[in-house]
Amino acid sequence: MSSFIELMGLLVLLMLPFLYETNHIFRYYFKFLIYYGIVSFNSIILIPAFLVRPCDVRNLLWASTWCHRISTLIGLRWELRGKEHLSKDQACIIVANHQSSLDVLGMFDIWHVMNKCTVVAKRELFYAWPFGLAAWLAGLIFIDRVRGEKARDTLNDVNRRIKKQRIKLWVFPEGTRRNTGELHPFKKGAFHMAIDQQIPILPVVFSSYCTFLNDKKKILNAGRIVITTLPPVSTEGLTKDDIEILMERIRLQMTETFKLTSAETLQRYKPHKPSSPMAAAAAFEKENK
């Protein structure tokens, strides 16, 4: 019986490269399995380290160091532009477009530039252990969208702390992630926070994932993404009455950048399906030597 199980296991292993190369649905799920599997494993490993300084945003820098190579394994390459804006040691509200959970891999890739940065996330993610526990210990901010008053109180407390400690707060103002090839309407929360503390807003734009990701058809190929940090937008002297104009102004800037960088990545897009995650990593390293 044990010999039969071993034989079946060997056959499955031999079939993996073939399925990965020929079946885009298998490749899609296999890449996300690698992604979530490594994040979960690293969460378990890092939880004891995070207990040394619980809920400290510097822990997120450790996490990014352990996780940023996931992109290489699944064939994603990130290019950061406007680094000088992102690296400033200042409190600010980062507003970024939200297309997929793959956004987190892009954040891992640039966290060393941001340094002290945390993220606003929906409370439901806290219960996705071990990731949720590790994220909380690393300083992630979980808010309960259903209980609006409690969420506002949490964000007000966070807002005062980020200004005092010069922390960057990353917010996805679209709320729900959508890979539709466009930016969707913004929610006002991030802009309220920036004006309340009179701190700048830093727009960050990820180019479109449409060249390599299609969740409906279960396609996830190798891809290149441009992350553009636009110049900070001052909120000094602004009041709540200015929120609508400020929000629309920033959204238009981000939309224009999204269109330009997405057109650029589409122009240089070359379909590539490596035979395995290790082959993807090798190809990535070779290209960037």
BELSUL-V385225 format. One record per helix or strand. SS is the DSSP state (H for helix, E for strand). FROM is the first residue (numbers start at 1). TO is the last residue. If there is no record, write none. Layout:
SS&FROM&TO + SS&FROM&TO
//
This chain:
H&2&22 + H&24&53 + H&58&67 + H&70&73 + E&76&81 + H&83&86 + E&92&96 + H&103&114 + E&117&122 + H&123&127 + H&131&137 + E&141&143 + H&148&165 + E&168&171 + H&189&197 + E&200&206 + E&213&214 + E&219&220 + E&223&229 + E&233&233 + H&240&267 + H&277&287
//
